[in-house]
Amino acid sequence: MLEWHRGRSAIDMVERDDGLLVANQSAPMLFAPLRRWPAPEREAMHLVRGDVLDVGCGPGRVALHVQSQGHRVTAIDVSPLTVRVARERGVRDCRVLSLDEVGSPLGAFDTVTMLGNGFGLLRSRRDATRLLGRLSAVTSAEARILTSTLDVYETTDPVHLAYHARNRARGRMAGQLRVRIRHRHYATPWHDFLMVSRAELAELAAAGGWCLERTFGDGAFYVAVLAKVTGPASGRAPGR
């Protein structure tokens, strides 16, 4: 992120624990203005209300847009250099903080944004329930989460299908990736990153105190809108 911010083209590699290497070419999009975002993400921005928590903010594209619309935004990311870039680009309140560390000292929020495949930060079935509950504790009664992911089942690639089968045999969700990011001689620790179908997302949301209100996007990539469940029965049905 820092190299892109400094005007130098850079590529990082996503390494999966089955040996697959994929060049990550998302950096230009992470610096892009709203008009160049994927259509599902642009549509979701119309639902932003009140004070916003931007989780996994990267270089700040979502935080900067929402901030420009007059919202108070708190942006968080685990990468100190990425937070430095976001601050230099103008994000007013940007902190080095993981989702596991989110708590009441941050305040209360009306919207949580987790775009750019941000649902992956929930890591696993168990962690998703716990972390969605943590987000419920720092949000208002009418809060929404706007998050995006990839439906891993929309593939015919035998390498990916074999990985899904391997995960299921180990008691993991099919789209529970074990990855690390490599750039030049740097590498992150190995970590889980979760990608799910719409049905799986609805199930995980319900377990964490949220309801899948609707989705944007008809292909593998989609944005999910989660509404907070505050009563015994919300009456909402998952939709698209």
KEMARRO-453510 format. One record per residue: x, y, z of N, C-alpha, C, O in turn. Coordinates in pm, whole numbers, padded with zeros to 5 digits, always signed. Atoms other than C-alpha are relative to their C-alpha. Layout:
# KEMARRO-453510
XYZXYZXYZXYZ;...
END
This chain:
# KEMARRO-453510
+00083-00120+00000+00000+00000+00000+00087+00126+00000+00057+00223-00070;-00086-00117-00008+00280+00240+00086+00068+00026-00135+00081+00141-00175;-00063-00020+00130+00453+00181-00249-00098+00057-00101-00062+00147-00178;+00100-00058+00090+00131+00246-00441-00026+00146+00036-00039+00230-00053;+00023-00137-00044+00074+00558-00233+00113+00092-00043+00090+00210-00070;-00117-00079+00042+00424+00675-00324+00015+00005-00152+00111+00064-00204;-00003-00008+00146+00348+00628-00694+00079-00110-00068+00108-00100-00187;-00077+00111+00058+00538+00301-00745-00091-00121-00012-00156-00161+00085;+00081+00120+00021+00361+00000-00897+00060-00115+00080+00182-00134+00081;-00046+00113-00082+00383-00305-00669-00103-00111-00006-00223-00086-00016;+00088+00116+00003+00240-00655-00672+00028-00085+00123+00143-00109+00158;-00018+00097-00108+00180-00881-00376-00064-00132-00041-00152-00136-00127;+00048+00133+00033+00112-01252-00388-00079-00057+00117-00041-00042+00233;+00076+00074-00100-00155-01446-00204+00042-00147-00010+00028-00210-00115;-00042+00139-00004-00018-01785-00101-00097-00080+00086-00118-00048+00203;+00095+00084-00073-00270-02052-00001+00074-00122+00054+00179-00159+00001;-00074+00107-00067-00175-02342+00223+00003-00132-00077+00063-00229-00031;-00017+00117+00088-00219-02595-00059+00107+00024-00104+00128-00059-00193;-00107-00032+00093+00064-02423-00247-00039+00093-00113+00047+00138-00188;+00045-00090+00106-00149-02209-00480+00053+00141+00023+00046+00192+00134;-00045-00139-00004+00001-01867-00558-00081+00081-00100-00095+00042-00216;+00081-00087+00086-00214-01587-00699+00049+00143+00015+00065+00192+00127;-00039-00140-00005-00102-01236-00791-00120+00084+00039-00225+00077-00024;+00107-00088-00046-00314-00985-00601+00011+00133-00073+00106+00208-00052;-00004-00122+00081-00396-00702-00839-00108+00100+00043-00155+00180-00038;+00109-00085-00048-00651-00523-00621+00045+00139+00044-00039+00226+00068;-00048-00127-00055-00427-00234-00511-00057+00123-00071-00101+00215-00003;+00058-00120+00064-00544+00014-00781-00143+00027+00043-00182+00142+00060;+00138-00019-00041-00907-00046-00680-00008+00055+00142-00100+00131+00173;+00003-00047-00138-00823+00021-00314+00029+00148+00011+00007+00208+00116;-00025-00144+00004-00720+00374-00414-00102+00072-00089-00093+00194-00106;+00089-00056+00101-01006+00429-00659-00112+00083+00061-00157+00055+00172;+00119-00075-00044-01283+00692-00626-00126-00081-00022-00125-00183-00092;+00127+00073+00002-01645+00582-00591-00042-00042-00140-00090-00153-00159;+00050+00029+00135-01720+00598-00964+00066-00123-00063+00013-00179-00159;-00071+00115+00055-01469+00317-01028-00016-00126+00085+00045-00228+00056;+00023+00117-00085-01588+00081-00754-00091-00100-00073-00164-00061-00164;+00099+00096+00054-01775-00241-00840-00142+00048+00029-00169+00106+00134;+00138-00048-00012-02145-00171-00893-00067-00040+00132-00137+00044+00190;+00064+00034-00127-02259-00369-00583+00046+00088+00116-00034+00122+00203;-00049-00086-00106-02036-00158-00359-00055+00142-00014-00087+00207+00086;+00057-00135+00021-02158+00168-00516-00145+00004+00048-00186+00101+00112;+00141+00005-00043-02519+00064-00456-00011-00001+00152-00097+00065+00209;+00006+00012-00145-02450-00025-00095+00028+00131+00071-00021+00152+00182;-00035-00127-00064-02311+00321-00021-00122+00088+00027-00117+00176+00112;+00123-00078-00024-02665+00462-00043-00063-00035+00135-00150+00038+00183;+00060+00044-00127-02745+00274+00281+00080+00046+00121+00041+00017+00234;-00080-00048-00113-02475+00438+00495-00079+00105+00077-00133+00199+00019;+00071-00094-00087-02631+00620+00791+00084+00026+00125+00153-00064+00174;-00056-00034-00131-02498+00802+01098+00150-00017+00011+00224+00005-00085;-00142+00019-00027-02162+00727+01255+00044-00136-00054-00029-00235-00044;-00045+00117+00076-01953+00471+01068+00129-00057+00058+00221+00017+00093;-00122+00073-00031-01698+00208+01168+00044-00072-00128-00028-00157-00179;-00053+00062+00121-01483+00110+00868+00105-00102+00041+00214-00065+00084;-00086+00109-00046-01325-00229+00940+00087-00049-00115+00037-00075-00225;-00092+00038+00106-01015-00330+00743+00006+00108-00105-00013+00082-00224;+00017-00118+00085-00998+00019+00597+00099+00009-00115+00074+00081-00211;-00099-00013+00105-00687-00032+00383+00047+00144-00013+00058+00214+00088;-00046-00139+00018-00567+00296+00230-00111+00104+00010-00087+00223-00013;+00102-00098-00037-00902+00455+00311-00103+00036-00103-00169+00139-00089;+00094-00043+00105-01117+00455-00002-00142+00014+00053-00209+00111+00021;+00136-00008-00053-01443+00381+00185-00009+00112+00103-00102+00192+00099;+00003-00103-00104-01359+00601+00483+00002+00139-00059-00070+00227-00013;-00007-00134+00062-01269+00895+00260-00131+00038-00067-00175+00152-00057;+00129-00031+00064-01591+00868+00060-00105+00033+00104-00175+00134+00093;+00102-00019-00102-01811+00835+00368+00027+00130+00077-00067+00203+00110;-00039-00124-00068-01621+01116+00542-00040+00122-00082-00084+00223-00028;+00036-00113+00088-01681+01340+00239-00149+00026-00002-00193+00134-00040;+00145-00016-00005-02056+01282+00284-00047+00053+00135-00168+00062+00159;+00034-00064-00126-02043+01434+00632-00016-00094+00119-00060-00051+00226;+00012+00096-00109-02036+01117+00843+00126+00001+00087+00236+00023+00038;-00115+00025-00087-01814+01067+01146+00045-00143-00025-00035-00237-00016;-00052+00132+00036-01590+00775+01055+00117-00036+00090+00208+00045+00109;-00115+00058-00067-01360+00562+01266+00046-00116-00086-00028-00212-00106;-00054+00103+00089-01137+00351+01040+00106-00080+00074+00188-00023+00146;-00098+00085-00069-00936+00053+01166+00063-00099-00097-00001-00144-00192;-00071+00101+00078-00677-00180+01016+00113-00054+00087+00161+00015+00177;-00107+00058-00080-00415-00417+01156+00139+00040-00047+00237+00017+00023;-00130-00033+00058-00137-00285+00932+00040+00144+00032-00028+00237-00012;-00043-00137-00032+00054+00018+01072+00032+00083-00124+00000+00201-00128;-00034-00077+00120+00183+00118+00727-00125+00036-00080-00133+00144-00138;+00125-00030+00069-00164+00093+00575-00074+00113+00071-00128+00202+00005;+00061-00109-00076-00301+00313+00853+00073+00132-00027+00010+00237-00039;-00078-00120+00034-00019+00559+00783-00043+00056-00135-00059+00177-00150;+00044-00044+00133-00125+00570+00417-00138+00064+00008-00159+00171-00049;+00135-00054-00013-00491+00624+00508+00001+00139+00064-00070+00229+00020;-00010-00131-00065-00399+00910+00740+00058+00104-00095+00008+00217-00101;-00061-00094+00094-00176+01072+00477-00098+00038-00111-00089+00148-00167;+00098-00028+00104-00464+01049+00229-00119+00081+00053-00204+00124-00025;+00101-00090-00054-00690+01240+00468-00103-00062+00091-00195+00008+00134;+00094+00060-00096-00876+00989+00687+00029+00059+00138+00141+00046+00189;-00024-00077-00122-00921+01189+01007+00022-00088+00123+00108-00059+00206;-00009+00087-00117-00967+00906+01258+00029-00141-00048-00062-00215-00084;-00041+00130+00050-00769+00598+01159+00094-00063+00102+00191+00000+00145;-00072+00061-00111-00630+00350+01411+00049-00140-00036-00014-00212-00113;-00052+00136+00012-00415+00038+01420-00075-00085+00103-00047-00078+00223;+00088+00074-00089-00673-00199+01564-00057-00119-00075-00096-00106-00191;+00062+00117+00061-00799-00548+01492-00147-00008+00038-00191+00057+00133;+00142+00017-00030-01163-00652+01485-00017-00063+00138-00116-00036+00206;+00008+00062-00133-01093-00860+01797+00010+00103+00112-00034+00077+00224;-00021-00102-00102-01005-00538+01982-00109+00107+00002-00105+00198+00085;+00108-00098+00005-01319-00343+01890-00083-00010+00128-00122-00119+00169;+00078-00002-00123-01505-00235+02202-00062+00135+00026-00051+00226-00057;+00077-00120-00033-01709+00034+02373+00083+00129+00002+00025+00234-00024;-00075-00127+00004-01421+00289+02401-00003+00069-00136+00020+00190-00144;+00007-00062+00133-01460+00346+02025-00127+00083-00017-00133+00170-00104;+00129-00067+00016-01816+00469+02073-00103-00095-00056-00082-00216-00061;+00108+00080+00059-02140+00350+01915-00020+00042-00144-00008+00160-00178;+00006-00025+00144-02195+00320+01541-00135-00041-00058-00202-00131-00007;+00126+00029+00069-02493+00320+01307+00021-00085-00125-00071-00152-00171;-00035+00078+00119-02316+00161+01008+00140-00057+00018+00231+00012+00065;-00132+00062+00006-02027-00083+00983+00027-00036-00145-00053-00104-00208;-00038+00036+00136-01850-00109+00648+00117-00097+00004+00215-00076+00076;-00105+00101+00012-01640-00415+00563+00004-00042-00147-00031-00155-00181;+00003+00025+00143-01596-00390+00187+00136-00053-00047+00227-00074+00034;-00124+00056+00050-01323-00520-00044+00024-00141+00052+00133-00173+00098;-00005+00135-00057-01398-00882+00059+00018+00002+00151+00078-00089+00208;-00020-00017-00143-01411-00760+00417-00062-00107+00087-00021-00124+00201;+00059+00107-00080-01632-01047+00532+00105-00105+00035+00092-00175+00136;-00106+00096-00025-01318-01258+00509+00068+00017+00134+00125-00079+00187;-00064-00028-00128-01190-01092+00826-00066-00074+00116-00011-00078+00226;+00067+00077-00106-01440-01301+01024+00058-00141+00014+00027-00210+00111;-00093+00114-00010-01208-01597+00955-00059-00140-00001-00013-00224-00079;+00051+00136-00014-01418-01902+01050-00141+00005+00055-00189+00110+00096;+00136+00005-00054-01762-02017+01161-00003+00047+00145-00087+00130+00182;+00000-00037-00142-01675-01986+01530+00034+00148+00019-00033+00218+00094;-00040-00140-00016-01497-01651+01496-00106+00095-00055-00127+00203+00001;+00103-00087+00058-01772-01508+01274-00111+00027+00100-00154+00142+00116;+00105-00018-00101-02035-01566+01544+00047+00095+00110-00026+00186+00150;-00053-00082-00109-01814-01412+01811+00023+00145-00044-00011+00238+00029;-00034-00136+00045-01700-01112+01604-00124+00078-00042-00130+00199-00021;+00126-00069+00030-02048-01032+01474-00070+00042+00129-00133+00147+00134;+00052-00039-00130-02159-01034+01838+00073+00121+00056+00012+00207+00120;-00078-00116-00044-01878-00790+01916-00046+00126-00073-00056+00232-00012;+00050-00116+00076-02001-00560+01638-00140+00039+00046-00175+00157+00047;+00134-00031-00053-02355-00589+01776+00010+00085+00125-00074+00172+00149;-00014-00070-00128-02228-00459+02111+00043+00145-00017+00029+00224+00076;-00046-00139+00018-02086-00137+01959-00083+00074-00105-00038+00175-00160;+00084-00064+00101-02375-00049+01727-00138+00031+00056-00183-00029+00154;+00134-00044-00042-02713+00121+01760-00104-00105-00040-00075-00200-00113;+00107+00099+00020-03045-00065+01750-00035-00020-00147-00073-00130-00187;+00036+00009+00142-03105+00011+01380+00122-00012-00090+00115+00019-00209;-00126+00004+00075-02746-00050+01270-00005-00101-00115-00082-00198-00113;-00021+00093+00111-02645-00218+00946+00150-00025-00018+00234+00060+00012;-00135+00033+00047-02330-00395+00834-00006-00013-00151-00092-00084-00204;-00014+00012+00145-02232-00352+00468+00131-00072-00026+00238-00018+00002;-00121+00081+00015-01987-00625+00372-00003-00074-00133-00110-00101-00187;-00007+00070+00128-01866-00801+00058+00084-00126+00013+00169-00138+00101;-00072+00127+00001-01737-01148-00021-00014-00063-00137-00077-00007-00227;+00013+00079+00122-01703-01408-00296-00068-00132+00034-00034-00197+00133;+00061+00131-00013-01928-01710-00332+00096-00102-00062+00105-00113-00185;-00105+00090+00049-01657-01976-00358-00055-00117-00081+00020-00184-00152;+00058+00114+00071-01902-02231-00500-00022+00029-00148-00048-00062-00226;+00020-00035+00140-01933-02041-00828+00132-00015-00075+00188+00082-00126;-00124+00032+00071-01629-02211-00981-00007-00143-00051-00074-00228+00007;-00017+00137+00051-01550-02514-01193+00147-00039-00001+00183-00145-00051;-00143+00025-00003-01174-02492-01135+00029-00120+00090-00002-00115+00209;-00025+00119-00083-01060-02838-01016+00094+00025+00117+00085-00044+00219;-00090-00033-00110-00786-02682-00800-00079+00054+00118-00055+00016+00233;+00083-00055-00107-01044-02482-00603-00097-00104+00056-00119-00110+00177;+00094+00102-00047-01292-02770-00588+00071-00102+00090+00014-00148+00189;-00077+00091-00085-01021-02996-00446+00030+00064+00135+00030-00003+00238;-00026-00070-00126-00940-02730-00186-00125+00002+00087-00116-00014+00209;+00124+00002-00075-01306-02710-00085-00020-00137+00067-00056-00146+00184;+00016+00136-00054-01317-03089-00041+00099-00024+00114+00065-00087+00214;-00103+00015-00105-00993-03079+00161-00043+00071+00127-00027+00018+00237;+00049-00075-00117-01140-02813+00390-00112-00075+00072-00110-00088+00194;+00113+00070-00062-01462-03007+00447+00047-00127+00074-00004-00160+00180;-00052+00121-00064-01265-03323+00527+00070+00033+00132+00081-00053+00219;-00068-00043-00122-01080-03124+00796-00094+00071+00096-00050+00127+00197;+00097-00064-00088-01402-02990+00950-00007+00150-00015-00056+00219+00075;+00001-00143+00025-01361-02644+00799-00108+00033-00104-00151-00055-00178;+00090-00043+00106-01601-02442+00585+00077-00004-00132+00198+00016-00135;-00065+00015+00131-01529-02489+00213+00082+00123-00037+00191+00112-00092;-00066-00125+00035-01434-02124+00172+00085+00059+00110+00117+00178+00107;-00087-00047-00110-01225-02098+00489+00145-00017-00045+00207-00121-00023;-00133+00006+00058-00894-02016+00324+00106+00018+00109+00086+00092+00206;-00118-00022-00085-00559-02045+00501+00105+00062-00090+00157-00005-00180;-00083-00075+00094-00338-01782+00340+00104+00086+00074+00095+00109+00194;-00086-00108-00045-00051-01542+00380+00029+00087-00122+00020+00041-00236;-00028-00097+00106+00041-01234+00177+00150+00022-00007+00216+00043+00094;-00144-00017+00020+00389-01201+00028+00025+00121-00090-00045+00142-00189;-00043-00112+00085+00558-00890-00110+00151+00013+00013+00203+00039+00121;-00147+00000+00000+00924-00896-00208+00050-00100+00106+00018-00218+00098;-00049+00094-00100+01101-01045+00096-00084+00002+00128-00042-00054+00230;+00089-00004-00116+00811-00976+00335-00109-00106-00013-00149-00144-00123;+00114+00093-00002+00539-01222+00438-00076+00020+00129-00016+00034+00236;+00083-00006-00120+00247-01196+00678-00001-00136+00068+00041-00235+00006;+00027+00132-00059+00174-01473+00929-00113-00069-00077-00192-00003-00145;+00112+00074+00055-00058-01748+00807-00127+00038+00078-00124+00051+00200;+00125-00036-00066-00420-01657+00879-00117-00053-00082-00104-00080-00202;+00121+00044+00068-00773-01770+00794-00072+00120-00061-00072+00230-00006;+00077-00103+00070-00984-01572+00547-00123-00070-00058-00110-00167-00132;+00124+00072+00027-01349-01664+00496-00077+00058-00119-00103+00178-00126;+00086-00037+00113-01547-01658+00171-00119-00095-00001-00102-00215+00016;+00121+00080-00023-01908-01778+00174-00107+00025-00105-00107+00127-00173;+00120-00017+00082-02226-01832-00024-00098+00091+00072-00079+00123+00190;+00103-00083-00062-02531-01618+00042-00071-00075+00112-00102-00018+00216;+00067+00079-00104-02696-01901+00236+00088-00014+00123+00039-00003+00236;-00092+00010-00113-02387-01951+00452+00011+00131+00075+00016+00133+00198;-00010-00130-00065-02363-01579+00517-00124+00027+00084-00112+00078+00196;+00123-00019-00077-02727-01567+00627+00003-00080+00129-00041-00031+00233;-00008+00085-00118-02666-01855+00868+00097+00058+00104+00065+00063+00223;-00099-00057-00091-02354-01695+01018-00051+00130+00062-00032+00156+00180;+00055-00126-00050-02526-01358+01047-00101-00025+00111-00097+00041+00215;+00102+00029-00099-02819-01507+01237+00062-00047+00131+00014-00012+00239;-00066+00048-00121-02584-01682+01481+00068+00112+00077+00088+00102+00198;-00068-00113-00065-02414-01349+01552-00090+00116+00036-00042+00221+00078;+00094-00105-00038-02731-01144+01610-00036+00096-00110-00077+00209-00083;+00031-00084+00114-02784-01007+01259-00089-00077-00097-00097-00199-00091;+00086+00060+00101-03026-01070+00973+00047+00045-00138+00071+00163-00160;-00032-00037+00137-02934-01083+00604-00121+00067-00063-00221+00001-00094;+00113-00080+00050-03158-00806+00474-00011-00008-00151-00120-00024-00205;-00002+00007+00145-03053-00810+00108+00143-00012-00048+00237+00007+00029;-00133-00001+00059-02760-00853-00128-00004+00081-00129-00108+00094-00193;-00019-00067+00128-02629-00653-00422+00099-00083-00082+00203-00124-00030;-00090+00075+00087-02472-00835-00718-00053-00139-00026-00100-00206+00066;+00055+00130+00039-02573-01148-00909+00107-00105-00026+00074-00222-00045;-00106+00096+00029-02233-01311-00967+00065-00051+00127+00006-00049+00235;-00073+00054-00115-01970-01463-00741+00028+00109+00103+00021+00084+00223;-00026-00110-00092-01883-01122-00593-00132+00069+00035-00210+00103-00053;+00124-00067-00040-02162-00966-00390+00021+00077+00130+00112+00049+00207;+00004-00077-00125-02232-00716-00113-00123-00043+00077-00233-00053+00022;+00110+00040-00088-02447-00825+00181-00032+00115+00095+00058+00181+00147;+00049-00099-00095-02655-00589+00394-00057-00075+00119-00156-00147+00106;+00046+00066-00122-02695-00714+00751-00068+00102+00091-00012+00208+00118;+00073-00086-00092-02955-00559+00980+00006-00061+00140+00000-00183+00156;-00011+00049-00137-02926-00584+01356-00133-00055+00048-00239+00005+00024;+00119+00061-00058-03174-00813+01529-00009+00045+00145+00080+00014+00225;+00012-00055-00135-03301-00640+01843-00118-00059+00078-00131-00035+00198;+00115+00059-00067-03618-00834+01920-00003-00149-00021+00084-00203-00089;+00010+00146+00015-03729-01198+01942-00025-00046-00141+00013-00156-00180;+00027+00037+00141-03846-01194+01581-00005+00128-00080-00092+00212-00058;-00007-00124+00076-03753-00927+01333-00100+00004-00114-00137+00112-00159;+00092+00002+00112-03990-01041+01060+00067+00016-00134+00000+00013-00237;-00069-00018+00127-03723-00989+00798+00034-00137-00059+00070-00230+00013;-00041+00121+00070-03659-01257+00540+00118+00032-00087+00121+00138-00150;-00113-00025+00086-03327-01289+00361-00045+00018-00144-00132-00054-00193;+00038-00027+00139-03351-01145+00011+00119+00042-00081+00231+00050-00031;-00108-00041+00088-03150-01033-00286-00037+00132-00064+00041+00186-00143;
END
